Amino acid sequence: QVQLVESGGGLVQPGGSLRLSCAASGSIFSPYAMGWYRQAPGKQRELVATITSGGYTNYADSVKGRFTISRDIAKNMAYLQMNSLKPEDTAVYYCNADVSGLVSWGQGTQVTVSS
């Protein structure tokens, strides 16, 4: 079982930036992918960005050019740098890890973009 803890959410004005962090711990014995997802009120959870153990990244079209996912494998950390934030980016952001097909989720961190 892998435990994930997100941090770094908060309230930011449109055009601002935030950096989310995700710390993974527990039974991690093989290379694994990590990702960020988000869920806005009344909407389904959607993919934001993913990164493999080899560093390959994938982004939702809505965040390309504004968000950057990265990770520190030695520290079992993943990050999401969010720039040029828009009100429509408001959501609870969840960290995700896929370890040999076993998917774990964090508890989520709220990001609110509002003036």
ZIMO-V739041 format. One line per field, one symbol per residue. phi: phi as a letter, one per 40 degrees, with the letter a starting at -180 (. if undefined). psi: psi as a letter, one per 40 degrees, with the letter a starting at -180 (. if undefined). burial: b if it has 24 or more other C-alpha atoms within 12 Angstrom, else e. Layout:
phi=???
psi=???
burial=???
This chain:
phi=.bbbbcahcibacdgcbabcbbbbahcbbadacbabbabcdgbccbcbabacccgcbabcdcbdgbbbcaabcccfbbbbcbbfcbdcccacbbcbbbbfgccbbccgbcbbbac
psi=hhhhhiieiahiiheaiihiihhiiagheiiiiiihiihiheiihihdiihideehihiideehedihiiihddefiiihhhifiideehihhhiihhhfehhiiaeihhhhhi.
burial=ebbbbbbbbbbbeeebbbbbbbbbbeebeeebbbbbbbbbeeeeebbbbbbbbeeeebbeeebeebbbbbbebeebbbbbbbbbbbeebbbbbbbbbbbeeeebbbebbbbbbee
